[in-house]
Amino acid sequence: MQTRKLGTELNVYPVGLGCMGMSFAYGGQAEADAIATLHRAIDIGVNFFDTAEVYGPFENEILLGKALKSARDKVTIATKFGFRILEEGTGLDRMAGVDSRPEHVKAVAEASLKRLGTDVIDLYYQHRVDPNVPIEDTVGAMAELVREGKVRALGLSEASAATIRRAHAVHPIAAVKREYSLWSRDT
């Protein structure tokens, strides 16, 4: 299968596996079944997996860390940040709005690295644009993570064209994610 280049280091197949439904939003599934699904995906050639800290919250990253550990050198992992997640509550009740302040970006990257059980995040997305933080500041913090070797490439999710241009002026943006699904086909 032909691959696509993301950034300067990543080569992925055109279709990856979005893992949100394995532990969040659609009822989830037994961990053993989710791990079996992830292993089967690798067996049939999937090499790109997408998660986010908010899925669970945190549970999906932990799941991917367990399931992909033995194949880490063969797979590309994308994760996303950008929400303030409370310690108390369950599911969406823990969501306390967006937060892309530079200090938050760095702290949650460290937490994602631990949950994923890896020393580098291949593709790190801002999940939602924070209207209270200039995109230049957010991407500046993300770019520091690239320079430190903790992230390979940067992405934006649900960002406008103008925001993408401003972000790309700070550091190359390797990927842009927009929802296109049965629930949202107008983008």
C-alpha positions as CSV (number, residue, x, y, z in Angstrom):
1,M,0.0,0.0,0.0
2,Q,1.2,3.5,-0.8
3,T,2.1,5.7,2.2
4,R,1.7,9.4,2.7
5,K,4.3,11.6,4.3
6,L,3.4,13.6,7.4
7,G,5.9,16.2,8.3
8,T,9.5,15.2,7.7
9,E,9.7,11.9,9.5
10,L,6.4,10.1,9.3
11,N,5.1,7.8,6.6
12,V,1.6,6.5,7.2
13,Y,-1.1,4.7,5.1
14,P,-3.9,6.9,3.9
15,V,-6.4,5.4,6.3
16,G,-5.6,5.1,10.0
17,L,-7.6,3.7,12.9
18,G,-9.4,6.2,15.1
19,C,-9.6,4.5,18.5
20,M,-12.0,6.8,20.4
21,G,-14.9,4.3,20.3
22,M,-12.8,1.6,22.0
23,S,-13.1,3.4,25.4
24,F,-15.3,6.5,24.9
25,A,-18.4,7.9,23.4
26,Y,-20.0,4.8,21.8
27,G,-20.2,2.5,24.8
28,G,-16.6,1.3,24.7
29,Q,-15.8,-2.4,24.7
30,A,-14.0,-4.9,26.9
31,E,-10.3,-4.1,27.1
32,A,-9.3,-7.6,25.8
33,D,-11.5,-7.1,22.7
34,A,-10.1,-3.7,22.1
35,I,-6.5,-4.9,22.3
36,A,-7.4,-7.8,20.0
37,T,-8.8,-5.3,17.5
38,L,-5.7,-3.2,17.7
39,H,-3.4,-6.2,17.2
40,R,-5.5,-7.4,14.3
41,A,-5.3,-4.0,12.7
42,I,-1.5,-4.2,12.9
43,D,-1.6,-7.7,11.4
44,I,-3.5,-6.5,8.4
45,G,-1.2,-3.5,7.8
46,V,-2.7,-0.6,9.8
47,N,0.2,1.6,11.0
48,F,-1.5,4.8,12.1
49,F,-3.5,5.0,15.3
50,D,-5.4,8.1,16.6
51,T,-6.3,8.8,20.2
52,A,-6.7,11.8,22.6
53,E,-6.3,12.5,26.3
54,V,-10.0,13.4,26.5
55,Y,-11.1,9.9,25.4
56,G,-12.0,8.3,28.6
57,P,-10.7,10.7,29.8
58,F,-7.2,9.2,29.6
59,E,-8.3,5.6,29.3
60,N,-7.9,5.4,25.5
61,E,-4.2,6.5,25.7
62,I,-3.6,3.9,28.3
63,L,-5.2,1.3,26.2
64,L,-3.1,2.2,23.2
65,G,0.0,2.2,25.3
66,K,-0.7,-1.4,26.4
67,A,-1.8,-2.7,23.0
68,L,0.9,-1.1,20.8
69,K,3.9,-1.5,23.1
70,S,5.2,-4.6,21.4
71,A,4.8,-3.0,17.9
72,R,5.9,0.6,18.8
73,D,8.6,0.7,16.2
74,K,6.1,-0.2,13.4
75,V,3.3,2.2,14.2
76,T,2.6,5.9,14.2
77,I,0.6,7.3,17.2
78,A,-1.3,10.5,17.0
79,T,-2.8,12.0,20.2
80,K,-4.5,15.3,21.0
81,F,-4.6,17.8,23.8
82,G,-6.5,21.0,24.5
83,F,-9.1,20.5,27.2
84,R,-8.9,21.1,30.9
85,I,-10.0,17.8,32.5
86,L,-11.1,17.8,36.1
87,E,-10.0,15.1,38.6
88,E,-13.5,14.6,39.9
89,G,-16.6,13.4,38.0
90,T,-17.1,10.9,35.2
91,G,-17.0,11.1,31.4
92,L,-17.9,14.5,29.9
93,D,-18.7,15.8,33.4
94,R,-14.9,16.1,33.8
95,M,-14.6,18.6,30.9
96,A,-13.9,22.1,32.1
97,G,-13.4,23.9,28.8
98,V,-10.5,24.3,26.4
99,D,-6.9,25.0,27.7
100,S,-4.0,25.5,25.3
101,R,-1.8,27.7,27.5
102,P,1.8,26.9,26.8
103,E,2.4,25.5,30.4
104,H,-0.6,23.3,30.0
105,V,0.5,22.0,26.6
106,K,3.8,20.9,28.0
107,A,2.3,19.3,31.2
108,V,-0.3,17.3,29.3
109,A,2.3,16.2,26.7
110,E,4.4,14.7,29.5
111,A,1.2,12.9,30.9
112,S,0.3,11.6,27.5
113,L,3.9,10.2,27.0
114,K,3.5,8.3,30.3
115,R,0.1,6.9,29.5
116,L,1.1,5.9,26.0
117,G,4.3,4.3,27.4
118,T,6.5,5.9,24.8
119,D,9.3,8.5,24.7
120,V,7.9,10.3,21.7
121,I,4.5,11.3,20.4
122,D,4.5,10.9,16.6
123,L,1.8,13.4,15.8
124,Y,0.5,15.9,18.4
125,Y,-2.7,17.7,17.6
126,Q,-4.3,20.6,19.3
127,H,-7.8,19.1,19.7
128,R,-9.7,22.4,19.7
129,V,-8.5,26.0,19.2
130,D,-8.5,27.9,22.4
131,P,-10.0,31.4,21.8
132,N,-8.2,32.7,24.9
133,V,-4.7,31.8,23.8
134,P,-3.0,33.1,20.6
135,I,-2.3,30.1,18.3
136,E,1.2,31.4,18.0
137,D,1.8,30.8,21.7
138,T,0.2,27.3,21.6
139,V,2.2,26.2,18.6
140,G,5.3,27.8,20.1
141,A,5.0,25.4,23.1
142,M,4.3,22.5,20.8
143,A,7.4,23.4,18.7
144,E,9.5,23.3,21.9
145,L,8.3,19.7,22.4
146,V,9.5,18.9,18.9
147,R,12.9,20.5,19.6
148,E,13.1,18.5,22.8
149,G,12.5,15.3,20.9
150,K,9.2,14.5,22.6
151,V,7.0,15.1,19.6
152,R,7.8,14.4,15.9
153,A,5.1,16.4,14.1
154,L,2.3,18.9,14.8
155,G,-1.3,18.9,13.8
156,L,-4.5,21.0,14.4
157,S,-8.0,19.7,14.7
158,E,-11.1,21.8,13.8
159,A,-9.1,24.9,13.0
160,S,-9.9,27.6,10.4
161,A,-7.7,28.3,7.4
162,A,-6.6,31.6,8.9
163,T,-5.6,29.8,12.2
164,I,-3.7,27.1,10.2
165,R,-1.7,29.8,8.3
166,R,-0.8,31.6,11.6
167,A,0.2,28.3,13.2
168,H,2.2,27.2,10.2
169,A,4.2,30.5,10.3
170,V,5.5,29.4,13.8
171,H,6.2,25.8,13.0
172,P,5.2,23.5,10.1
173,I,1.8,21.9,10.6
174,A,2.0,18.3,9.2
175,A,-1.7,17.4,9.5
176,V,-5.2,19.0,9.8
177,K,-8.1,17.1,11.1
178,R,-11.7,17.8,10.4
179,E,-14.7,15.8,11.4
180,Y,-16.5,14.1,8.5
181,S,-19.0,11.6,9.7
182,L,-22.7,10.6,9.7
183,W,-23.1,13.2,12.4
184,S,-21.2,16.0,10.7
185,R,-21.0,16.0,6.9
186,D,-21.1,19.8,6.3
187,T,-17.4,20.5,6.7
